[in-house]
Amino acid sequence: MVFTDAALHILTSSKKAALLEPLKDALQSSAGAELQIIVRSKDQQQQQMGALLDSIRAVDGARVGTLPKEQHSGQLAEVWAQQLADSGLTTCDATAGFADLFSVKDDGEVLNAKKAAFLASKVMQSFVVEKIEDIIDKNKKVKHTKLSEMTEEVILDPPKVGIKLKAENVDIAYPPLFQSGGNYDLKLNAACDDNALHDGVILVSLGSRYQSYCANVSRTYIINPNKAQEAQYGALLAAHEAACAALKEGQPARASMEAAVKTLQEKAPELVERLNKNIGFGMGLEFREGANVLNIKNDKPLRAGQVFTVSLGVSGLQNADATDAKAKTYALQVADTLVVKPGGAAPENLCSAATKLWDKVSYILNDDQEDDVPDALEEVTNGNVMPGGKKLRSDDPNFKSLEQIRREKQEDLLKQKNEETLRRLTAQAAGAAENAERNKVRQISQVKAYEQIEKLPALRELHIAVDSKAEAVFVPIYGVLVPLHITSVR
């Protein structure tokens, strides 16, 4: 393909030419440019390429922009490269220009990024968090690599977390990353090790794709935090929010980094020197758009429709209170995917489904239980330890787990049994004479097993059954269970 100001020239096979033919009118109406399709002929291949080069020479002072990092193979590519080299035309690297062009996404591309981000954040909140809670709660030994494999399977099968996305449209942007136990690497090319998940500081990063468009989310989960860790996380979260808020149309890209550094200097100056040099980058079909890095040197103005991941991380931190060697060194990281909105409006956070609030990512282990009972994972809320065992998160304060419902039912059944036993023992103690006298005095109008038909129990088996609470006996008569009050039976 050769792009000029007036036309787009394409040298291709006859089948592809037929597919491209309907685009002529669309290109003319939308861009005012002509689409010239040249059907490749093996006998005239060099002459056809020469015609393409002539179309470039027709433009005064033309330079040929190329993509040198894109390596093409095949005879056609080799012939074209040789002809271009022998043409005497000046070439230049057009990678940055194309990257800048593709950095602004249209509505359809933004929607794809939103779906990718929602998938990643939903897997983080609905699968990863509950999996970590279960492992810590039951004191299981699960390797980081195993967790990565399990999480990847969920990302590739969205219905597992209740998301109606077709599996063929989704993919991972990189293998899910789990880090804990003092070994932390905040680089993009980091990989999981084979160590078991450690109940200290846990870093999780997920990258997903939808229709090839990327999203990224990272969260930090802290078990048994101290006051210093709470203050550091609060400062990092405030810096992250400031960096995200700076992503406004017309602002230079460096404004995001400046906002993050300024916030850290105010809240936790000791973290500034540990902050990563780049706090994010543009995203799209490429996971990392190298021309749109969020650092102190990037003066490019931000534009509406650009998608960024803002990732703040600090590593090499020391926990002076730790007695476990694996908990002495730790890191903190928070990352979200955002889209720049028009008119200077606040950016849209696409990963809001995965909470990062302190009281939702920090836990405390209950050490007051017996040795033969597994440690319970409990959520920290306003500095208080919630009673009970395993605590799965729910935004509903009245949320009840299946275990809680089961226990309540057992308590109700036990109460009913105790009442029945008490009535039986009381009747026996009163003696047969007293019972007989009571039955004589009892009025027939008082004999009621069920006042309403809706109160009849649902019985499926056609055999004699007893409802002691209602003082009724069910007797099968002509294929129907008929309730009879116990006083009517002699």
Sequence and secondary structure as in RCSB ss.txt:
>XXXX:A:sequence
MVFTDAALHILTSSKKAALLEPLKDALQSSAGAELQIIVRSKDQQQQQMGALLDSIRAVDGARVGTLPKEQHSGQ
LAEVWAQQLADSGLTTCDATAGFADLFSVKDDGEVLNAKKAAFLASKVMQSFVVEKIEDIIDKNKKVKHTKLSEM
TEEVILDPPKVGIKLKAENVDIAYPPLFQSGGNYDLKLNAACDDNALHDGVILVSLGSRYQSYCANVSRTYIINP
NKAQEAQYGALLAAHEAACAALKEGQPARASMEAAVKTLQEKAPELVERLNKNIGFGMGLEFREGANVLNIKNDK
PLRAGQVFTVSLGVSGLQNADATDAKAKTYALQVADTLVVKPGGAAPENLCSAATKLWDKVSYILNDDQEDDVPD
ALEEVTNGNVMPGGKKLRSDDPNFKSLEQIRREKQEDLLKQKNEETLRRLTAQAAGAAENAERNKVRQISQVKAY
EQIEKLPALRELHIAVDSKAEAVFVPIYGVLVPLHITSVR
>XXXX:A:secstr
 EE SSEEEEEE HHHHHHHTTHHHHHHHHHS EEEEEE  STTHHHHHHHHHHHHHTSTT  EEE TT    SH
HHHHHHHHHHHS   EEE HHHHHHHHTB  HHHHHHHHHHHHHHHHHIIIIIHHHHHHHHHTT   BHHHHHHH
HHHHHT GGGGT    GGGEEEEEEEEEE TT    STT    S B  SSEEEEEEEEEETTEEEEEEEEEEES 
 HHHHHHHHHHHHHHHHHHHT  TTSBTHHHHHHHHHHHHHH GGGGGGB S  EEE SSSSSEEEEE STT   
B  TTBEEEEEEEEEEEE TT  SGGGSEEEEEEEEEEE  GGG   EETTTTS   HHHHEEEE TTS TTS  
 EEEEETTEE  SS     S TT   HHHHHHHHHHHHHHHHHHHHHHHHHHHHH HHHHHHHHHHS GGG  S 
SSGGGS    S S EEETTTTEEEEEETTEEEEEEGGG  
